[in-house]
Amino acid sequence: MIYFRLVFESFRFAWQALRSNLLRTILSLLGVTIGIFAIISVFTIVDSLERSIRQSMSFVGERIVYVEKWPWIFKDDDIPWWKFMQRPSPNMREFRFMEEQLENDEGVALVARRGSNTFKQRNNSMSGIMLQGVTQDFNKVAEVPIAEGRFFTQQETEGSRNVIIIGAEVASNLFPYGSALGGNIRIRSQKFTVVGVMEKQGAGLFEGMPTNDKNAYVPFGAFGKMFAGGPRGIQPTLMIKGRADDPNLQNLEYEVKGKMRTIRGLKPYEEDNFAINRSEMMADAIGEMFSIIGIAGWVIGGFSILVGGFGIANIMFVSVKERTNIIGIQKSLGAKNFFILFQFLFESVFLSLIGGGVGILLVSLITLIPMGALDIILTPGNILLGLGVSVVIGVLSGIIPAVIASHLDPVIAIRSK
């Protein structure tokens, strides 16, 4: 019961200090409020941006290894650019070999892409569509959310038939008055039958980011009939999905590297003529960028919190001075030093929490402002972070005044006015 009484009295004294010196308390807590607001708002916006960017880049996929001609991130400055130009792109022979030989995978697919395509359906047409040629197991490697219809059958893929799966925006533009299933679309003078329509994904955070809404898939063989291969033509990519029990994809990456060197006949002393890219590379780059922004938020908010901490310390020193007589009476009636210490410490923490709570409230008001494709969400983690920082500031600001108050001589304290 003594601890409940201690907390209650601390809250009561803090509330009295807040009411009796309202302007002084508000000005003193303003630094904590601004500091918590700056830190939590930066973290909230950074978290929201990172989440939106990751969602916009969901086309990269999870647990996927990409075997390509070019690396996504250039780390070795000693390799001249013309060596990358001379590298061969993955082909159907290598795809078949990897499909048969790999053991640490959940699926292998060969994918070729060509952007800025124009689709026609009678009098309707639409430009700027990304067309992809895929093999049969592509839906095992990457997510293809079908809203209507189905994915390609084995016979359609192996027979290179002219069938197509289109995005929601493509379907609404080319077939505005009915279902697109079974309809015909012309691409580069070739007629394709629609067998599937993907779910609507919506606009991404950045304009120009690939989305399923303006995307379309055809069998890899049908894609090859429209676009030439070779060094100046389409350059396919091998997509290999790792197993769930290999979260770091190390086993899969080592196996893929060994198999690719085997099928390309590379000798032990020869360097790789292919690049192995992973979706984690892009995620790590994004994480590093936002960690720098987070540090900037700490620096900006830290100065305001420092000023707020001095303000709370000033309130507590004044409070000790004003209540010296009361402290003497409490100690003469048997109050222990720790009781006086925690009483002022709780008061300091309570005042700091008020300032931090107001800062978090201001951040929550920002989340109500519409910002287009960016959804700003104040997470429970950021709320707890703000409250935790407030508690720490309250303890640091109030510890010295609380120690001074707890060590006052009761006789001298009672005589003070």
KOLROZA-309278 format. One line per field, with one value per residue (C-alpha): residue in one letter; y, z negated, x negated. Coordinates in steps of 0.1 Angstrom, whole numbers, plus 2048, in hexadecimal, padded with zeros to 3 digits. Layout:
# residues N
residuo: (A|...)
c2: (Y|...)
c3: (Z|...)
c1: (X|...)
//
This chain:
# residues 417
residuo: (M|I|Y|F|R|L|V|F|E|S|F|R|F|A|W|Q|A|L|R|S|N|L|L|R|T|I|L|S|L|L|G|V|T|I|G|I|F|A|I|I|S|V|F|T|I|V|D|S|L|E|R|S|I|R|Q|S|M|S|F|V|G|E|R|I|V|Y|V|E|K|W|P|W|I|F|K|D|D|D|I|P|W|W|K|F|M|Q|R|P|S|P|N|M|R|E|F|R|F|M|E|E|Q|L|E|N|D|E|G|V|A|L|V|A|R|R|G|S|N|T|F|K|Q|R|N|N|S|M|S|G|I|M|L|Q|G|V|T|Q|D|F|N|K|V|A|E|V|P|I|A|E|G|R|F|F|T|Q|Q|E|T|E|G|S|R|N|V|I|I|I|G|A|E|V|A|S|N|L|F|P|Y|G|S|A|L|G|G|N|I|R|I|R|S|Q|K|F|T|V|V|G|V|M|E|K|Q|G|A|G|L|F|E|G|M|P|T|N|D|K|N|A|Y|V|P|F|G|A|F|G|K|M|F|A|G|G|P|R|G|I|Q|P|T|L|M|I|K|G|R|A|D|D|P|N|L|Q|N|L|E|Y|E|V|K|G|K|M|R|T|I|R|G|L|K|P|Y|E|E|D|N|F|A|I|N|R|S|E|M|M|A|D|A|I|G|E|M|F|S|I|I|G|I|A|G|W|V|I|G|G|F|S|I|L|V|G|G|F|G|I|A|N|I|M|F|V|S|V|K|E|R|T|N|I|I|G|I|Q|K|S|L|G|A|K|N|F|F|I|L|F|Q|F|L|F|E|S|V|F|L|S|L|I|G|G|G|V|G|I|L|L|V|S|L|I|T|L|I|P|M|G|A|L|D|I|I|L|T|P|G|N|I|L|L|G|L|G|V|S|V|V|I|G|V|L|S|G|I|I|P|A|V|I|A|S|H|L|D|P|V|I|A|I|R|S|K)
c2: (800|818|817|81F|83B|847|847|858|874|879|87D|895|8AB|8AB|8B5|8D1|8DD|8DC|8F0|909|912|90A|921|918|8F2|8F4|908|8EF|8D1|8E0|8D4|8B0|8B3|8C0|8A6|888|896|89A|877|864|877|86F|84A|848|858|843|823|82C|834|814|800|811|80C|7E8|7E3|7F5|7DF|7BF|7B4|7AB|78F|77E|762|765|762|773|766|782|792|7B2|7B6|7CD|7DC|7E1|7D9|7CF|7EE|7D9|7C9|7DF|7E5|7D4|7B3|7B5|7BC|79D|786|76F|771|753|73D|721|706|713|716|6F2|6E8|6FC|6EF|6CB|6CE|6E6|6D8|6F6|707|709|713|71F|737|748|76B|784|7A8|7C3|7E4|7FF|7E7|7F1|7D9|7DC|7CE|7D9|7FF|800|802|808|810|80E|7EA|7D3|7B1|793|771|756|731|719|71C|742|742|72D|746|767|771|773|77D|771|782|772|754|73F|73C|72B|705|6EF|6E9|70F|716|6F9|700|725|72D|751|754|771|77C|7A2|7BB|7CB|7ED|7DD|7C9|7E8|7FC|7E2|7D2|7EE|7DE|7BB|79F|79C|776|766|787|78C|7A5|7AF|7B4|7BB|7AB|78C|782|777|768|775|758|76B|78E|798|7A9|7CE|7DA|800|81B|818|833|83D|843|82B|80E|7ED|7E2|7C4|7DD|7E5|7C3|7A5|782|76A|749|74C|73C|753|771|764|765|78A|796|78B|77E|782|79D|7BA|7A9|79C|792|778|774|754|757|73C|73C|72F|718|724|711|724|748|757|745|73D|718|721|73C|725|709|721|72F|70C|700|71F|71B|6F7|6FC|719|705|71E|712|717|735|747|761|75E|76B|76F|783|775|78F|78C|79F|7A6|7BC|7D6|7D3|7D8|7F7|805|7FD|80E|82D|830|829|849|85C|84D|859|87C|87B|872|88F|8A8|89D|898|8BE|8C5|8A9|8B7|8D9|8C8|8B4|8D4|8E3|8C5|8C6|8EB|8E3|8C9|8DF|8FA|8DF|8D3|8F7|8FF|8DE|8DD|8E3|8C7|8B0|8B7|8AF|88E|884|88D|877|859|85C|84A|859|842|84D|872|867|854|86E|888|870|864|888|890|871|87A|89E|88F|876|893|8A5|884|87B|89D|897|875|884|89D|881|86E|88D|88C|869|877|88D|87C|878|865|843|847|83A|848|831|837|814|808|804|829|832|81D|82C|84F|847|835|852|869|853|853|879|87C|866|878|89A|892|87C|899|8AE|88D|884|8A7|8A5|883|88E|8AD|8B0|8AF|8C9|8E2|8DA|8E1|903|90E|925)
c3: (800|7F9|81E|82A|811|81D|842|839|825|841|85A|843|83E|863|86B|851|860|883|877|861|87A|89B|8B2|8A3|8A5|8C9|8D4|8C3|8D2|8F4|8FB|8F3|908|926|922|91F|93C|952|94A|94C|96B|97D|973|97D|99F|9A5|99B|9B2|9CF|9CA|9C9|9E8|9FB|9F2|9FD|A1D|A23|A1B|A3F|A35|A1F|A00|9FD|A22|A33|A55|A6D|A86|A9C|A87|A61|A4F|A3A|A47|A2C|A3F|A50|A61|A79|A98|AA6|AC8|AB6|AAA|ACE|ADA|AC2|AD0|AC3|AB4|ACE|AD0|ACF|AAE|AA1|AA8|A98|A78|A76|A77|A62|A45|A23|A0C|A1F|A20|A44|A63|A7E|A9D|AA2|ABE|ABD|AD6|ACB|ADE|AF1|B02|AFE|B15|B13|B2F|B2C|B0A|B04|AE7|AE7|ACD|AC3|AB5|AC7|AB8|AC6|AAB|AA8|A97|A72|A72|A5B|A42|A41|A42|A37|A53|A42|A59|A54|A72|A87|A82|A87|AA6|AAA|AB1|AD5|ADB|ACE|AE0|B00|B00|B05|B08|AE6|ACF|AAB|AA7|A8B|A7E|A8E|AB0|AAD|AA4|AC1|ADC|AD0|ABF|AC3|AB9|AAE|ABF|ABC|ADE|AF0|B0A|B08|B24|B1C|B39|B52|B3C|B2E|B09|AF6|AD2|AB9|A99|A8A|A6C|A4C|A4B|A39|A39|A3E|A2E|A1B|A38|A5B|A74|A5B|A6B|A5F|A69|A75|A95|A98|AAE|AB0|ACE|AD2|AD7|AFA|B05|AF9|B0D|B2D|B2A|B1D|B29|B12|B11|B04|B12|B0C|AED|AD0|ABB|A95|A81|A62|A47|A27|A08|9EE|9CE|9B9|9CA|9BF|9C9|9EA|9E6|9EF|A0E|A19|A16|A29|A44|A49|A4C|A65|A7A|A7C|A85|AA1|AAF|AAE|A99|A8D|A68|A6F|A85|A76|A76|A96|A85|A68|A4B|A3C|A1E|A14|9F2|A04|A0B|9E9|9D8|9ED|9E3|9BE|9BF|9CE|9B5|998|9A1|9A1|97F|971|97E|96C|94B|950|958|93C|923|921|919|8FF|8EF|8EB|8DE|8C5|8B7|8B5|8A0|88A|884|87A|862|852|84C|83F|826|81B|817|804|7ED|7CF|7D9|7DE|7BB|7AC|7C0|7B4|790|792|79D|7C3|7D0|7E8|804|7FF|805|821|835|82E|841|85B|863|865|87E|893|892|89F|8BA|8C4|8C8|8E0|8F3|8F5|904|91E|927|92A|943|957|957|966|982|98B|992|9AE|9D0|9E4|A03|A07|9E6|9C8|9A8|98A|967|95B|937|938|93F|923|90A|916|910|8EE|8E5|8EF|8DA|8BC|8C0|8C4|8A5|890|89C|896|874|864|857|848|839|829|81B|80D|7FD|7EB|7DB|7B6|7A7|78C|7A5|7BE|7A6|79C|7C1|7CF)
c1: (800|7E3|7D9|7FD|7FD|7DB|7E7|808|7F7|7DE|7F9|80C|7ED|7E5|809|808|7E7|7F7|816|805|7EA|7FB|7E8|7C6|7CD|7DA|7BC|7A5|7B6|7B7|793|79C|7BC|7A9|78D|7A4|7B9|799|78C|7AC|7B9|798|79A|7BF|7B9|79A|7AC|7C9|7B2|79F|7BF|7CD|7AD|7AA|7CF|7C8|7AA|7BD|7B7|794|7A1|795|77B|773|751|74D|733|72D|713|70F|70C|724|709|6E5|6CC|6AD|69F|683|69C|6A0|6C2|6BA|6B5|6D9|6E4|6D3|6E5|700|723|734|746|75F|744|736|75A|761|740|746|76A|75E|73E|746|750|753|76F|795|797|784|790|782|78F|78B|799|7A1|7B0|7C4|7DB|7FB|819|837|85A|871|873|863|83E|826|801|7E5|7EC|7D1|7D2|7C0|7BA|7B9|7B4|7CD|7C1|7C1|7DF|7CB|7AE|7C1|7E4|7FD|81E|83A|85C|86D|863|844|81E|80F|812|7F4|800|804|7E1|7CF|7E3|7DB|800|80C|81D|819|81F|826|827|846|840|839|859|86E|860|862|883|896|8B9|8B4|89C|87B|87A|87B|875|85A|83E|826|801|7E9|801|805|827|828|845|84A|84B|846|84A|835|841|840|820|824|80B|7E9|7D6|7C1|7CD|7BF|7BB|7C6|7E8|7FE|819|805|7F5|7FB|7ED|7EA|7D9|7B3|7B5|7D0|7BC|79D|7B2|7B7|795|773|759|733|71C|732|753|765|74F|762|75D|75D|773|76D|781|770|77F|78E|774|758|760|73F|73F|71A|71E|732|71A|6FC|70E|71A|6F6|6E8|702|6FF|6D9|6DD|6F6|6E1|6C1|6AE|68C|682|66C|686|69C|6C2|6D3|6F4|702|716|72D|744|763|752|738|753|762|740|73A|75C|755|733|742|75E|746|733|754|75C|73B|743|764|753|73A|756|76C|750|748|76D|76E|74E|75F|77E|76A|75A|77D|78A|76B|772|796|78A|770|78A|7A2|788|783|7A8|7AF|791|7A6|7BE|7A0|794|7B6|7B8|795|79D|7BC|7A7|7A5|786|76D|778|79C|792|77B|795|7B0|79C|790|7B3|7BE|7A2|7AB|7D0|7C9|7B2|7CD|7E6|7CE|7C7|7EC|7F4|7D8|7E6|809|7FC|7EC|80D|81E|805|810|833|826|82B|80B|815|805|7F2|804|7F5|7FB|7F0|7E6|7E8|7C2|7BD|7D6|7C3|7A3|7B0|7BD|79C|787|79E|799|773|773|789|771|752|761|76F|754|73E|75B|76A|748|745|768|763|743|751|74E|771|76A|75B|776|793|784|782|79C)
//
